[in-house]
Amino acid sequence: MTPRLGSWIVPHPEGIYVKPADAWVDPSQEKPRALVTHGHADHARSGHGKVWATPETLAIMGIRYGTQPDNPVQYGETVRLGEVDVSFVPAGHVLGSAQILLEYRGERVVVSGDYKRRPDPTCEPFAVTPCDIFITEATFALPVFRHPDTGAEVEKLLTRLDSEPDRSVLVGAYALGKAQRVVKELRERGHDAPIYYHGAMERLCNLYEELGVGLGELRPVAEATKADMAGHIVICPPGALNDRWSRRLPDPITAMASGWMRVRARARQRNVELPLIISDHADWDELTQTIREVAPKEVWITHGREDALKHWCLTHQIKARELNLVGREEEDD
């Protein structure tokens, strides 16, 4: 009897186990051997015995968890674990993010981690990698989620800043990936003025600079006055948008950069005056486009609206299944 396609890849609630490599992909619990797609906390955890990841992801894990560099794998490099050839391919999500290509006895499985298809000046673009099984996220897997042009959203931010020069614009953005991307997108559009940041952003912004992603002049809010920050952009974690910390700013216009800003109720819940639909995940069209381009025999779906994407696959004669992995943390939308 012919083994089922992908029988050597076993999904568990805490991650994906690759049997012939005796290793786990993005495990949420401590494991002896882990392959990590990127540095966000719902994919990269501390406490594993050995970790294989891109050098940038290992550096991010070092900042976040104090871990030491382990087994760096460059994009395009292949390492052998047990009987499996393992390669890391750009995912376009955040700096160092990777899809993990697993090859075993003629079968090719790609674990996408999180990914996006839009250009991002802070990371390598997504690389289409044909395979037999494509394991995809489904964060924005509903037709309502069609992200607008990133440049247009950044222009909205700059227009609002220029229209009220006595105020600051306070942008909520996740500390890893989104904050640096917003800063870099502003720089790419000629905004060379100092940008102020919440203290929680400092270590990761410094790391991005060390890894070659120039962010221009950044200044800590803690060392500035209200007068200093008038007419400037301030970046903070989403949780700081409406807390006491923000009172030190000059009458801030509250903004948030997130794919969820497409949902008006989410913006209202956070008291967001200027929603910016800027996501680090693929939208509906990009998810379906990617599946077409990868051309897998099967699609395995996780983290989001698995049901909707599975239905789309089945209507296009693509075999699909939902995985029951642990839920994601909203840290990178």
PyMOL commands that set and color helices and strands:
alter all, ss='L'
color gray80, all
select helices_A, chain A and resi 19-21+55-65+150-163+178-188+199-210+221-223+226-229+238-240+244-248+259-262+264-269+284-294+306-315
alter helices_A, ss='H'
color red, helices_A
select strands_A, chain A and resi 9-12+15-18+23-25+33-35+50-53+71-72+78-81+84-90+98-104+107-111+133-138+169-172+195-197+218-220+233-236+253-257+274-276+298-304+319-322
alter strands_A, ss='S'
color yellow, strands_A
deselect
rebuild
show_as cartoon
